[in-house]
Amino acid sequence: MPKVTFNNRNAFFFQSLKAAVETYFRENRLKKTGNLRLYMKTAVLIPGALAIYIILLTGILPAVAAILLSALLGFVLACIGFNVMHDACHGSYSRKAWVNETLGLTLNALGSNAFLWKQKHNVIHHTYTNVDGLDDDIAKSPLIRQCSTQPWKPAHRVQHLYLPLVYGISSLAWVFLTDFMKYLSRKVHKTPLQPMRLNDHIVFWASKALYLVFYILVPILCVGWQGWLLGFLAMHLVLGFTLAIVFQLAHVVEETEFESVAQEDKVIENEWAIHQVKTTANFSPRNKVISWLAGGLNYQIEHHLFPRISHIHYPAISKIVAAKCAEFGLPYHSMPTMIAAVRSHFRLMKAMGVKPAPAVVLAKR
C-alpha cells in the first residue's frame, strides 16, 4: 500500500488556528464535548425513532400512511447518525469514554458497525480526505466517478441522473454487503484494519443478528412480508439518500480539491490542516433547522479540523476558522444554501460523466 504524508514542517496555519480556538474555549469556560443542547437532541431523536417503530408494528395505519411513516423513520435514523453516533464515535459527545462507546453503538442499531466505521471514517477519511486511492468515501466504482483521476465507464455519462437511486440503496449495501467485505478482508479499501478484539467480533455478529430480528423478522410477524418489504425499502431509500447527500456535499462539489495516489509513495505539499480546508466545504451555515438535523455536518470544515470538538460548537468556532483562512490566504468554501451545494454536487458529477479526451503524446523529432 502506498504511503501518503503531508508537509507539516511549517504547520503555521494550524498552530495559529488551534491557539485561537483554545483561547475561545478557555475564555468562555466551555468544555469541547456536548452539553444540554446535544443531550436534548438525543432525548428527542432516539425515543422518536422507537415511537415510530412501535406504531408501524401495530399495523393500524393505512398502507400509504405506513409507507410515509417508514420513510420518516429512515430520516430520523439518519439524524441519529448525524447527531448522536457521529459525535460519540469521534469521542466528542462526552468526556466519559463509556458514554461515547455506548452511544457509538447507535450505528450498530442502524445496521452497520461502529468499529469498522471508526477505521473507515475517523482514521482513513479524516487523514486522507479526497485522496483518490486511499479515501474509501470516494473509492472508484463502476457506478459513479467522483474525480478526474478515476477511470471512466460508459454508464458514467448519465450518472447524474441515477445518483439519487444509488444514494438511496447505499445504506442497504452498507448493511448487507460492504460491512461484511471489510470484516472478512480485514481491509477498508486498501488499508488494513486495526486488530479486532474478541469483543469486537462478538458485537459485529450479534448486532447483525439483532438487525435481522428487529428490522426483518419482527415486522414480518406483525404486518406480513408485503407490508414489511414496502416499509423496509422506503426506510432505507430515505436513510441511504439522506446520509449520502449530506456527506457528498461536504467533499464532492465543484469547489473542493482532490489528490490521488497510485503505487508509489506521495508527499502532499500542504500541511494536513490546509489539505482539509481545500478538500472540504460547508453549506447552509445560517440555517438553524439544517444545522440541527444534520448534526452540524454542514460545518464540515470545522469538523475536519477539530473532529474531537462536538458539533454544537461549530457555528461559534466557524468565525475563527474563516478569519484564520483569510489571514493565511486560504479558501474557505461555504455555500449559502443546501440547494446551492446540491446543484454544485450534481454539476460536478455530470462533468465527471463526460468521457475524458484521449491523452496526446507528441513524438520527438
GUMAR-163329 format. One record per atom (N, C-alpha, C, CB): x, y, z; residue in three letters. Coordinates in steps of 0.02 Angstrom, whole numbers, plus 50000, padded with zeros to 5 digits. Glycine has a CB too. Example, Ala and Ser with C-alpha at 12.3 -4.5 7.8 and 13.67 -1.06 7.14 Angstrom:
BEGIN
506604971650390ALA 506154977550390ALA 506604983550390ALA 505654977650452ALA 506424988850354SER 506844994750357SER 506455000250394SER 507044997050286SER 
END
This chain:
BEGIN
500424994050000MET 500005000050000MET 500445006250000MET 499525000050061MET 500305011149955PRO 500715017249954PRO 500645021350018PRO 500535021449894PRO 501165024850034LYS 501165029050094LYS 501085036350073LYS 501815028050135LYS 500595039750103VAL 500475046750090VAL 500635050750153VAL 499735048050066VAL 501035055850146THR 501215060150202THR 501085067450183THR 501955059150224THR 501055071750234PHE 500935078850224PHE 501555082750245PHE 500315081250264PHE 501655088350213ASN 502225092650229ASN 502045097050289ASN 502435096950167ASN 502145094250348ASN 501955097750410ASN 502545101350443ASN 501655092850458ASN 503085102050407ARG 503675105150438ARG 503545112450457ARG 504275104750391ARG 503125115850418ASN 502965122850433ASN 502205123650442ASN 503215127550376ASN 501945120050490ALA 501225119950501ALA 500985126050539ALA 501015113550538ALA 501125131950512PHE 500975138150548PHE 500215139450550PHE 501335144050516PHE 499865137650498PHE 499145138950495PHE 498795135350552PHE 498855136650427PHE 498905128950559PHE 498535125150610PHE 498755127150680PHE 498635117750600PHE 499395128750689GLN 499625131050754GLN 499265137350775GLN 500385132250753GLN 499205142050730SER 498875148350744SER 498125147250755SER 498985153350688SER 497815143150713LEU 497105141750719LEU 496945138150784LEU 496855137650660LEU 497335133050800LYS 497205129150860LYS 497275133650922LYS 497695123250865LYS 497765138050923ALA 497845142550980ALA 497245147150988ALA 498485146750972ALA 496985149550932ALA 496405153950935ALA 495785150350961ALA 496265157050867ALA 495695144150939VAL 495115140150961VAL 495185138451034VAL 495045133750918VAL 495785136651055GLU 495895135151126GLU 495735141251169GLU 496625132851138GLU 495925147151146THR 495785153351182THR 495035154351188THR 496115159351147THR 494665152951135TYR 493935153651137TYR 493625149351191TYR 493635151851068TYR 493825143051195PHE 493535138551245PHE 493755140551316PHE 493745131351231PHE 494375142751322ARG 494625144651388ARG 494275150951413ARG 495385145651386ARG 494225155951371GLU 493925162251393GLU 493185161651407GLU 494045167651340GLU 492845157151371ASN 492125156251381ASN 491975150651430ASN 491785154851315ASN 492495147651458ARG 492425142351507ARG 491955136751483ARG 492175145251573ARG 492095134451423LEU 491685129251392LEU 492075122851386LEU 491435131451323LEU 491745117251392LYS 492055110851376LYS 491935109451302LYS 491775105051421LYS 492375105651271LYS 492345104551199LYS 491835099151180LYS 493025102651173LYS 491605095251228THR 491135089951213THR 490415092651217THR 491225084051263THR 489925088151214GLY 489235090151211GLY 488985093351275GLY 488805084351194GLY 488405096651269ASN 488085099551328ASN 487335098051324ASN 488215107351331ASN 486935101851360LEU 486225100451366LEU 485885100451297LEU 485895105651411LEU 486105104851253ARG 485795105051186ARG 485875098451149ARG 486105110651144ARG 486465095351156LEU 486575088951124LEU 486185083451158LEU 487325087251124LEU 486165083651224TYR 485785078551260TYR 485035078951245TYR 485905079351336TYR 484785085051234MET 484075085851216MET 483945083051147MET 483875093351219MET 484405083951101LYS 484335080951035LYS 484275073351041LYS 484935082650990LYS 484695070451081THR 484685063251092THR 484015061051121THR 485255061051137THR 483765065051168ALA 483135063351202ALA 482545064051156ALA 483045067851262ALA 482615067751102VAL 482075068451052VAL 482135063050999VAL 482095075351020VAL 482735062050972LEU 482815057750913LEU 482745050350928LEU 483495059050883LEU 483075047850980ILE 483045040650993ILE 482345038451014ILE 483555038751046ILE 482035041751064PRO 481345039751080PRO 480865040851021PRO 481095043751140PRO 480995045950980GLY 480585047050920GLY 480605041250872GLY 480795053350885GLY 481215038650860ALA 481285032950816ALA 480935026750845ALA 482025031350803ALA 481015025750909LEU 480685019950941LEU 479925020550937LEU 480905019451015LEU 479655026550946ALA 478935027550942ALA 478675026050872ALA 478755034750963ALA 479025028450822ILE 478825027050752ILE 478845019550738ILE 479285030750703ILE 479365016350761TYR 479445009050751TYR 478855005250782TYR 480115006650782TYR 478675006950843ILE 478135003550877ILE 477465004750842ILE 478085005850951ILE 477345010950821ILE 476725012450785ILE 476675008350721ILE 476695019950767ILE 477225007750685LEU 477235003750624LEU 477084996450637LEU 477905004450588LEU 477324993850693LEU 477214986750709LEU 476484985250726LEU 477644984650767LEU 476104990350747THR 475404989150764THR 474984987450703THR 475114995150799THR 475204989750645GLY 474834988350583GLY 474174991950578GLY 474714981050578GLY 474074997250618ILE 473425000650618ILE 473375005950564ILE 473305003850685ILE 473935007650532LEU 473935013050483LEU 473755010450414LEU 474605016450481LEU 473425014550372PRO 473325012850302PRO 474005012050267PRO 472895018150266PRO 474015008550212ALA 474635006850178ALA 475055013050161ALA 474495002950114ALA 474735018150132VAL 475095024150111VAL 475395027750172VAL 474635029050072VAL 474995028350225ALA 475245031550286ALA 475825027650316ALA 474675032250337ALA 475785020950315ALA 476315016850342ALA 476965017650302ALA 476105009450343ALA 476895018050236ILE 477495019050195ILE 477815025850209ILE 477315018550120ILE 477395031050215LEU 477665037650230LEU 477985037950298LEU 477105042950225LEU 477685034450346LEU 477975034350414LEU 478625030350414LEU 477475031350464LEU 478665025150373SER 479295021350366SER 479845025750337SER 479185015150322SER 479655029850288ALA 480135034550260ALA 480375039550313ALA 479825038250199ALA 479905041850354LEU 480085046450409LEU 480555043050458LEU 479465048950445LEU 480435036550471LEU 480895032850514LEU 481595032850486LEU 480635025550523LEU 481655031850420GLY 482315032050389GLY 482655038750399GLY 482255030550315GLY 482265044150393PHE 482555050850402PHE 482775051850475PHE 482035056250383PHE 482365049750522VAL 482545050550593VAL 483165046350610VAL 481945048350639VAL 483205040350581LEU 483805036250593LEU 484425039750566LEU 483725029350560LEU 484365042850508ALA 484935046650481ALA 485135052250528ALA 484775049450411ALA 484635055650556CYS 484775061150603CYS 485115058650666CYS 484135064850621CYS 484925052550689ILE 485275049550746ILE 486005048350727ILE 484945042850767ILE 486125046150666GLY 486805045250643GLY 487205051750643GLY 486815042150574GLY 486895057050617PHE 487235063450614PHE 487375066450683PHE 486835068350573PHE 486875066050727ASN 486905069750790ASN 487185065950849ASN 486225072050807ASN 487015059550854VAL 487215055650912VAL 487825051250896VAL 486635051350937VAL 487735046850847MET 488275042050831MET 488915045650810MET 488045037450776MET 488855050750768HIS 489445053950740HIS 489875057050795HIS 489235059250689HIS 489565060950839ASP 489945063850894ASP 490225058450940ASP 489505068650934ASP 489815053450954ALA 490035048151001ALA 490635044350973ALA 489465043251015ALA 490615042450909CYS 491165038650880CYS 491795042750873CYS 490965035950812CYS 491725049350871HIS 492315053750871HIS 492565055250941HIS 492155060250834HIS 492195052950992GLY 492395054351060GLY 492235061351083GLY 493125053051068GLY 491785064851047SER 491625071751064SER 490935072651096SER 491665076051002SER 490565067251103TYR 489905067751135TYR 489985069151210TYR 489495061251124TYR 490435065551242SER 490525066151314SER 491265065451331SER 490115060851352SER 491455068051389ARG 492135067051414ARG 492225060051442ARG 492315072251467ARG 491675056451452LYS 491695049651478LYS 491725044651421LYS 491085048251523LYS 492255040651419ALA 492355035951364ALA 491785031051357ALA 493005032251372ALA 491515028651414TRP 490995023551411TRP 490355026251380TRP 490855020751480TRP 490225032751390VAL 489645035851359VAL 489735036051283VAL 489525042951386VAL 490325038051261ASN 490465038251190ASN 490425031251159ASN 491155041251177ASN 490705026251193GLU 490685019451166GLU 489965016851162GLU 491105014851211GLU 489575018351213THR 488885015951214THR 488465019151159THR 488565017251282THR 488495025751154LEU 488095029251104LEU 488365028251034LEU 488055036551121LEU 489005026551028GLY 489275024850963GLY 488945018650934GLY 490025023750967GLY 488685014350978LEU 488345008250956LEU 487665009650925LEU 488265003451014LEU 487435015950926THR 486835017550889THR 486935016150814THR 486635024950900THR 487555016350792LEU 487685014550722LEU 487535007250710LEU 488415016050703LEU 487695002950758ASN 487524995850753ASN 486764994950752ASN 487834991850811ASN 486414999150789ALA 485684998850789ALA 485395000950722ALA 485395003250844ALA 485775004850684LEU 485565006650616LEU 485735001250565LEU 485885013250595LEU 486114996250587GLY 486274990650544GLY 487004990050525GLY 485884991150483GLY 487414995050540SER 488114994850521SER 488534992950582SER 488345001650492SER 489164995250584ASN 489604993150638ASN 490074998850657ASN 490014987050617ASN 490085000550721ALA 490465006350744ALA 491225005150737ALA 490295007750817ALA 491454999050750PHE 492174997650745PHE 492424998850674PHE 492324990350767PHE 492074996150625LEU 492274997050556LEU 492225004350535LEU 491844992750510LEU 491705007650558TRP 491605014650538TRP 492155019050565TRP 490925017150562TRP 492385017750625LYS 492925021850654LYS 493555021050612LYS 493065019850727LYS 493695015050587GLN 494285014150544GLN 494195017850478GLN 494405006550531GLN 493615016850448LYS 493475019850383LYS 493435027450386LYS 492815017150355LYS 493105030050437HIS 492955037150440HIS 493475041050481HIS 492275038250470HIS 493545039250545ASN 493985043050589ASN 494715042850567ASN 493935040450660ASN 494935036850549VAL 495655035950533VAL 495805037550460VAL 495875028750548VAL 495455034250414ILE 495635034850343ILE 495355041150311ILE 495385028650305ILE 494695042150316HIS 494395047850283HIS 494645054450312HIS 493635047550289HIS 494715054950377HIS 494925061250408HIS 495675062550397HIS 494775061150482HIS 496055057450382THR 496765058550367THR 496875059850293THR 497175052450389THR 496575055850251TYR 496695056150179TYR 496085058550141TYR 496905049250152TYR 495795063950165THR 495185066650135THR 495275068150061THR 494965072950172THR 494825065250020ASN 494825066349948ASN 495475064249914ASN 494695073649933ASN 495825059549943VAL 496415056649910VAL 496185050349875VAL 496995055149962VAL 496105050849810ASP 495885045049770ASP 496405039549775ASP 495775047049696ASP 496185033649795GLY 496635028049805GLY 496695026049878GLY 497315029649778GLY 496505030649923LEU 496515029149995LEU 495855030650030LEU 497075033150028LEU 495545036250014ASP 494925038250047ASP 494355033750022ASP 494755045750034ASP 494105029450065ASP 493585024750046ASP 492935028250026ASP 493445019850102ASP 492825034350050ASP 492215038050034ASP 492175039849960ASP 492165044350075ASP 492755040149926ILE 492745041649854ILE 493075035949815ILE 493115048249840ILE 493045029949842ALA 493355024149808ALA 493045023249739ALA 493265017749851ALA 493465021449691LYS 493225020649622LYS 492685015349619LYS 493805018949574LYS 492215016449574SER 491635012049568SER 491405011749496SER 491065014349614SER 491135006049474PRO 490865005849406PRO 490235009949399PRO 490714998749386PRO 489925011949456LEU 489305015649454LEU 489405023149454LEU 488885013749513LEU 489875025649493ILE 489975032949497ILE 490705034749492ILE 489675035749562ILE 490835040249459ARG 491515043049451ARG 491515049849485ARG 491725043549375ARG 491925050549537GLN 491885056449579GLN 492445061449570GLN 491865054449650GLN 492985059449536CYS 493525064149523CYS 493875062149458CYS 494035064349582CYS 494265066749431SER 494545065849364SER 495065060349359SER 494845072249341SER 495355058149415THR 495875052949413THR 495575045949412THR 496345053749472THR 494925045349419GLN 494605038749419GLN 494435036649348GLN 493975038749463GLN 494455030149334PRO 494315027749266PRO 493595029249246PRO 494445020249261PRO 493505030749182TRP 492845032449156TRP 492525026149127TRP 492895037949102TRP 491865025449139LYS 491465020049110LYS 490885023149072LYS 491225015049166LYS 490635019749020PRO 490075022548981PRO 489465024349024PRO 489865017648929PRO 489335020449076ALA 488755021949118ALA 488805028649153ALA 488665016449171ALA 489425031149161HIS 489515037449196HIS 489215043349158HIS 490255038649207HIS 489075042449093ARG 488765047849054ARG 488115050349085ARG 488635045548982ARG 487755045749115VAL 487105047549144VAL 487105046649220VAL 486545043349113VAL 487685046749251GLN 487705045549323GLN 487335050949362GLN 488425045249347GLN 487325057049337HIS 486965062349373HIS 486215061149374HIS 487115069149340HIS 485965056749330LEU 485255055249329LEU 485075049549377LEU 485045053349258LEU 485525044549383TYR 485355038949427TYR 485675039349496TYR 485565032549394TYR 486035044849510LEU 486345045649575LEU 485855045049634LEU 486705052249579LEU 485265048149630PRO 484805047549687PRO 484645040349704PRO 484165051249672PRO 484575036049655LEU 484435028949668LEU 485045025649700LEU 484235025349604LEU 485635027149674VAL 486255024249703VAL 486315026349775VAL 486875026449662VAL 486205032649789TYR 486245035049858TYR 485705031749901TYR 486175042749860TYR 485115030749872GLY 484565027849909GLY 484705020749931GLY 483945027949869GLY 485035016849889ILE 485175009849906ILE 485835008949942ILE 485155005549844ILE 486195014549953SER 486855014049983SER 486835011150054SER 487195020849985SER 486305012750092SER 486275010050161SER 486135002550160SER 485735013750201SER 485755000250111LEU 485644992950104LEU 486304989450089LEU 485134991550048LEU 486694992450043ALA 487354989550027ALA 487804989650088ALA 487674993249969ALA 487774994950126TRP 488174995750186TRP 488024990250236TRP 488055002650218TRP 487384989050249VAL 487174984250300VAL 487304977050278VAL 486434985050316VAL 487144975450215PHE 487154968450194PHE 487754966450152PHE 486544967150155PHE 488164971250131LEU 488724969350086LEU 489394972150109LEU 488584971750017LEU 489464978850109THR 490134981650118THR 490414980550188THR 490124989050103THR 489984980450239ASP 490234978850306ASP 490554971950308ASP 489654979150357ASP 490234967050276PHE 490504960250275PHE 491134959850233PHE 489974955350248PHE 491164963650179MET 491774963750138MET 492364966350178MET 491664968050075MET 492244971650215LYS 492784974450256LYS 492974969750313LYS 492584981250285LYS 492474966850344TYR 492604962350401TYR 492994956150378TYR 491934960150433TYR 492794953050323LEU 493104946850301LEU 493784948050269LEU 492644943250252LEU 493864953650234SER 494514955050202SER 495004958250250SER 494414959650142SER 494744960650307ARG 495144964250357ARG 495464970550326ARG 495694959650385ARG 495094973650279LYS 495344979650247LYS 494774984650237LYS 495674978050180LYS 494944991050239VAL 494494996350216VAL 494814999050153VAL 494385001950271VAL 494524997250096HIS 494824998850031HIS 495504995550028HIS 494875006650020HIS 496044999450031LYS 496714996550027LYS 497084996550095LYS 497125000349976LYS 496754999150146THR 497074999850211THR 496884994250258THR 496895006650242THR 497374990650287PRO 497214985250334PRO 496854987750396PRO 497854981550355PRO 496374983950420LEU 496024985650482LEU 496484984850542LEU 495404981250490LEU 496364988750593GLN 496704987550656GLN 496444980950685GLN 496584993450705GLN 496854977450724PRO 496634970950751PRO 495984971550790PRO 497184968050796PRO 495544966650781MET 494914966550817MET 494984962050879MET 494334963950771MET 494724964550936ARG 494714960450996ARG 494134955550991ARG 494654964951059ARG 494124950751037LEU 493574945851038LEU 492914949451045LEU 493664940851095LEU 492884954551088ASN 492264958251099ASN 492024961651035ASN 492364963451153ASN 492504964050994ASP 492314967250931ASP 491984962250883ASP 492934970350898ASP 492254956150881HIS 491954950950840HIS 491244949150864HIS 492394944650839HIS 491174948550930ILE 490524946850958ILE 490014952250943ILE 490574945751035ILE 490204958550952VAL 489754964150939VAL 489554964350865VAL 490074970850960VAL 490034963050821PHE 489884963150749PHE 489334958150733PHE 490524961550708PHE 489434951850752TRP 488954946650733TRP 488304947250772TRP 489254939850744TRP 488344949150835ALA 487734949750875ALA 487294955450849ALA 487904950950948ALA 487594961050832SER 487194966750808SER 486894965350740SER 487614973050806SER 487264961750697LYS 486994959850632LYS 486394955250641LYS 487534956550587LYS 486454950550688ALA 485904945850702ALA 485294949650729ALA 486124940450751ALA 485414954250776LEU 484864958150804LEU 484534962450751LEU 485124962450862LEU 484924964850704TYR 484624968750649TYR 484124964450611TYR 485184971350602TYR 484314958450595LEU 483854953950560LEU 483214952650600LEU 484204947250545LEU 483294952150666VAL 482714950850709VAL 482244956750710VAL 482944949050780VAL 482514962850725PHE 482094968650738PHE 481874972350675PHE 482444973350783PHE 482264971750621TYR 482074975350561TYR 481744970850508TYR 482694978550530TYR 481794964250517ILE 481504959650468ILE 481014954750499ILE 482054955850431ILE 481254950650545LEU 480824945350573LEU 480224948050611LEU 481234940950620LEU 480334952550659VAL 479784955150699VAL 479274958950655VAL 480044959850753VAL 479494963350610PRO 478994966750567PRO 478594961950523PRO 479344971850523PRO 478914956850496ILE 478554952050455ILE 478024948450496ILE 479034946850424ILE 478194946550557LEU 477714943250601LEU 477134947950619LEU 478054940750664LEU 477264954450622CYS 476744959150643CYS 476314961550586CYS 477064965050677CYS 476604962950528VAL 476224966050473VAL 476234962050408VAL 476484972950460VAL 476574956350407GLY 476614952350346GLY 477204954450303GLY 475964953050306GLY 477404950050258TRP 478014951350220TRP 477934956950169TRP 478244944950186TRP 477334957750140GLN 477244962950091GLN 477274969850123GLN 476574962050054GLN 476914970650179GLY 476944977050214GLY 477634978550239GLY 476464977050272GLY 477984973350265TRP 478674974350288TRP 479114976550231TRP 478944967850318TRP 479074973150173LEU 479524974650117LEU 479444981850093LEU 479394969850060LEU 478824984150085LEU 478714990950063LEU 478984996050114LEU 477964992250051LEU 478854994750177GLY 479104999250229GLY 479854999150235GLY 478794997550295GLY 480144993250230PHE 480864992350236PHE 481224996050180PHE 481054984950236PHE 480974995350120LEU 481284998750063LEU 481205006350068LEU 480984996249997LEU 480615008650090ALA 480505015850098ALA 480985018650151ALA 479775017250118ALA 481055014950206MET 481515017150259MET 482225017750233MET 481485012350318MET 482455012650198HIS 483155012650175HIS 483285017650120HIS 483355005750152HIS 482805018650075LEU 482905023550022LEU 483005030550051LEU 482315023549974LEU 482615032250101VAL 482695038850133VAL 483325039050176VAL 482065040550175VAL 483435033750215LEU 484035033450257LEU 484665034050215LEU 484045026950297LEU 484715029950162GLY 485315030050121GLY 485425036650086GLY 485275024550070GLY 484885039350056PHE 484955045650020PHE 485155051250067PHE 484305047449984PHE 484845051550126THR 484985056950173THR 485715056750196THR 484515056650233THR 485945050750215LEU 486645050050236LEU 487125051950180LEU 486775042850259LEU 486995049250120ALA 487455050250064ALA 487495057550043ALA 487255045950005ALA 486915060850036ILE 486925067550009ILE 487275072350056ILE 486225070049994ILE 487175071550121VAL 487505076050169VAL 488255075250167VAL 487235074750241VAL 488495069050164PHE 489215067950162PHE 489515069950095PHE 489385060650177PHE 489135068950040GLN 489395070949974GLN 489455078549968GLN 488935068349920GLN 488985082249997LEU 489015089549992LEU 489615092350029LEU 488375092550020LEU 489905088450072ALA 490485090750111ALA 491135090450072ALA 490555086650174ALA 491165086050022HIS 491815084949989HIS 491785084349913HIS 492125078750016HIS 491225081949887VAL 491195080749815VAL 490765086149783VAL 490905073749800VAL 491045092149780VAL 490725097849748VAL 491255101349706VAL 490415102749802VAL 491025106049664GLU 491485109349618GLU 492035113249653GLU 491105114149573GLU 491895115549713GLU 492375119949748GLU 492955116249779GLU 492005123749801GLU 492885109949795THR 493405106349832THR 493935103349785THR 493085100749873THR 494515101849814GLU 495065099049776GLU 495145091549791GLU 495715102749793GLU 495485088149746PHE 495615081049753PHE 496355079749743PHE 495185076949703PHE 496605074549776GLU 497275071949765GLU 497205064649744GLU 497725072649829GLU 497745061749720SER 497715054649703SER 498385051349718SER 497535053649628SER 498365044849730VAL 498965041049742VAL 498885034349706VAL 499105039949818VAL 499425032049674ALA 499395025749637ALA 499805020549675ALA 499655026649564ALA 500365018649648GLN 500775013449678GLN 501355016249720GLN 501055008949625GLN 501585022149702GLU 502175024949736GLU 501965029449794GLU 502595028849687GLU 502415030049844ASP 502295034549900ASP 502235041649875ASP 502865033949952ASP 501875045649913LYS 501755052549892LYS 501785057249951LYS 501075053249856LYS 502075063149940VAL 502075068449990VAL 501635074049965VAL 502805071050004VAL 501115075650003ILE 500675081249985ILE 500995087550014ILE 499945080250013ILE 501105092449972GLU 501505098249991GLU 501185102550044GLU 501645102449931GLU 500525102350050ASN 500185106250102ASN 500235102850170ASN 499455107450084ASN 500205106850223GLU 500135103750289GLU 499445100550292GLU 500235108950345GLU 499355095950339TRP 498725092150344TRP 498125096750349TRP 498755087450403TRP 498155101850390ALA 497575106250401ALA 497395110150338ALA 497725111150458ALA 497885112250300ILE 497735115750238ILE 497415110950188ILE 498375118850207ILE 497645104850188HIS 497335099750145HIS 496595098950163HIS 497695092950151HIS 496445098850227GLN 495745098150249GLN 495325104050225GLN 495715097550325GLN 495595110050230VAL 495225115950209VAL 495085115750134VAL 495625122350226VAL 495575113650095LYS 495505113750022LYS 495065108149995LYS 496185113349989LYS 494975102850034THR 494585097150010THR 493895096650041THR 494965090750024THR 493695101850078THR 493075101550117THR 492665107850107THR 493235100550192THR 492005107250113ALA 491565112950103ALA 491005112950154ALA 491285112950032ALA 490795118850174ASN 490205119750216ASN 489595121350172ASN 490315125450268ASN 489005120650199PHE 488405122750163PHE 487875124950213PHE 488145117050118PHE 487475129750191SER 486895132150230SER 487065133650303SER 486345127050227SER 487595137550316PRO 487805138550386PRO 487315142550428PRO 488475141850386PRO 486895146550397ARG 486435150750436ARG 485755147550446ARG 486355157450401ARG 485655141750419ASN 485005138350425ASN 485015134050489ASN 484845134050363ASN 484675136350540LYS 484695132950604LYS 484355126050602LYS 484375137250658LYS 483845125550560VAL 483495119050554VAL 483955113850524VAL 482855119750511VAL 484295115550470ILE 484765110850439ILE 485335109250486ILE 485045113650372ILE 485585114350521SER 486135113150569SER 485915108250623SER 486355119750601SER 485285108950647TRP 485035104550699TRP 484965097450673TRP 484355107050726TRP 484655096750615LEU 484525090050587LEU 485165086550565LEU 484055090550528LEU 485625090250535ALA 486235087350507ALA 486795086650559ALA 486485091550450ALA 486655088150621GLY 487155087350673GLY 487775091650661GLY 487365080150678GLY 487665097650633GLY 488235102050621GLY 488685099950564GLY 488635102650682GLY 488505094750527LEU 488935092450473LEU 488915097150413LEU 488725085550451LEU 488485102150415ASN 488525107450365ASN 489105112150380ASN 487865111450362ASN 489405111450439TYR 490035114750456TYR 490595109650451TYR 490005117950529TYR 490685106850393GLN 491145101350384GLN 491875103450390GLN 491035098150317GLN 492035109550372ILE 492735111950378ILE 492935111750452ILE 492815119150349ILE 492515114450494GLU 492655114550566GLU 492715107450593GLU 492115118450604GLU 492275103150568HIS 492295096150592HIS 492945092750572HIS 491695092250564HIS 493175093850512HIS 493785090450490HIS 494405093250524HIS 493865091150415HIS 494385099450542LEU 494955102350577LEU 494955100450652LEU 494965109850570LEU 494355099750680PHE 494285098350752PHE 493765092850764PHE 494095104850790PHE 493915086750742PRO 493425081350750PRO 493285079350822PRO 493665075350713PRO 493715081350868ARG 493605079650938ARG 493205085050975ARG 494275078650974ARG 492975090050938ILE 492535095150967ILE 491825093650945ILE 492755102350945ILE 491355093850991SER 490655092350975SER 490375097350924SER 490235092451037SER 489925094850882HIS 489655099050828HIS 489255105050854HIS 489215094850784HIS 489025104850916ILE 488635110550941ILE 489055116950946ILE 488355108851010ILE 489715116350943HIS 490165122150947HIS 490365124750879HIS 490785120450987HIS 490195121150825TYR 490445123050759TYR 490225130050736TYR 490225118050709TYR 489585131950746PRO 489395138750723PRO 489835144150755PRO 488665140050740PRO 490005143450818ALA 490415148450851ALA 491135148550825ALA 490415147350927ALA 491445142550821ILE 492145142450800ILE 492225143450725ILE 492475135850821ILE 491675143050687SER 491735144150615SER 491965151250600SER 491055142750580SER 491785155950642LYS 492015162850632LYS 492765163250641LYS 491655167550682LYS 493025159450688ILE 493755159450699ILE 494105156150640ILE 493935155650765ILE 493835150650616VAL 494145146950560VAL 494135151250497VAL 493775140250548VAL 493575154450482ALA 493525158650423ALA 494015164450425ALA 492815161350415ALA 494095167450484ALA 494555173050491ALA 495275170750482ALA 494475176250560ALA 495455164850508LYS 496135162250501LYS 496275160350428LYS 496245156250547LYS 495775157650394CYS 495875155950323CYS 496015162350283CYS 495245152350295CYS 495645167650298ALA 495765174050263ALA 496455176750280ALA 495225179150283ALA 496655176150343GLU 497315178550364GLU 497885175050328GLU 497395177750439GLU 497805168550316PHE 498335164550283PHE 498225163750208PHE 498375157750316PHE 497725167350181GLY 497615167150109GLY 497345160450084GLY 498235168750073GLY 496955157150125LEU 496685150550107LEU 495945151150089LEU 496775145550165LEU 495705146750046PRO 494995146750030PRO 494585144350089PRO 494845142449968PRO 493985146850095TYR 493515144450145TYR 492855143250108TYR 493425149650205TYR 492775137050085HIS 492205135350043HIS 491575134850086HIS 492325128750005HIS 491105139350074SER 490485139150112SER 489915141450066SER 490525143650176SER 489475136850049MET 488905138450006MET 488315140750048MET 488715132449961MET 487985146050027PRO 487485149150070PRO 486875144850085PRO 487245155550039PRO 486695140350038THR 486105136150048THR 486255128950031THR 485515138750006THR 485835124550055MET 485915117450038MET 485765116249965MET 485455113150082MET 485285120049937ILE 485125119349866ILE 485725121149823ILE 484515123849848ILE 486085126349841ALA 486685128249804ALA 487205122649807ALA 486975134749831ALA 487275119549864ALA 487755114049871ALA 487545107949830ALA 487835112049944ALA 486895106449830VAL 486645100749791VAL 486765101949717VAL 485885099649805VAL 486635108049694ARG 486745109649623ARG 487485108949606ARG 486515116749607ARG 487925111249650SER 488645110649638SER 488855103449633SER 489035114249693SER 488585099249678HIS 488745092149677HIS 488525088849612HIS 488425088549737HIS 487915090149591PHE 487665086849531PHE 487995089649468PHE 486905087649526PHE 488185095949468ARG 488565098549411ARG 489245095049406ARG 488665106149417ARG 489575094049463LEU 490215090549462LEU 490125083449438LEU 490525090649532LEU 489615079949463MET 489525073049443MET 489345072449369MET 488975069849486MET 488975077349343LYS 488835077449271LYS 489475078549231LYS 488315082949254LYS 489895083049255ALA 490535084349221ALA 490985078149223ALA 490895090349253ALA 490985074549280MET 491385068449285MET 491125062849241MET 491405066149358MET 490505063549217GLY 490215058449173GLY 490405059349100GLY 489475058549179GLY 490705065049085VAL 490925066249016VAL 491565062249002VAL 491055073849004VAL 491575058848946LYS 492165054748930LYS 492785059148922LYS 492045050748865LYS 493325057648957PRO 493935061748952PRO 494225061448882PRO 494445059549004PRO 494505066948860ALA 494855067048795ALA 495475062748800ALA 495035074248774ALA 495645058948747PRO 496245054748750PRO 496875059048757PRO 496295050348687PRO 497335056448795ALA 497975060048805ALA 498355060348739ALA 498405056548859ALA 498635066148726VAL 499015067148664VAL 499755066348679VAL 498885074148633VAL 500075061748645VAL 500785060548653VAL 501145063248593VAL 500945052948663VAL 501585068048603LEU 501965071048548LEU 502605067148537LEU 502115078548561LEU 502685064848477ALA 503285061048460ALA 503875065848451ALA 503185056948395ALA 504455063548474LYS 505055067548465LYS 505285067348392LYS 505615065148512LYS 505505072948369ARG 505765073148300ARG 506525073148300ARG 505505079348263ARG 
END
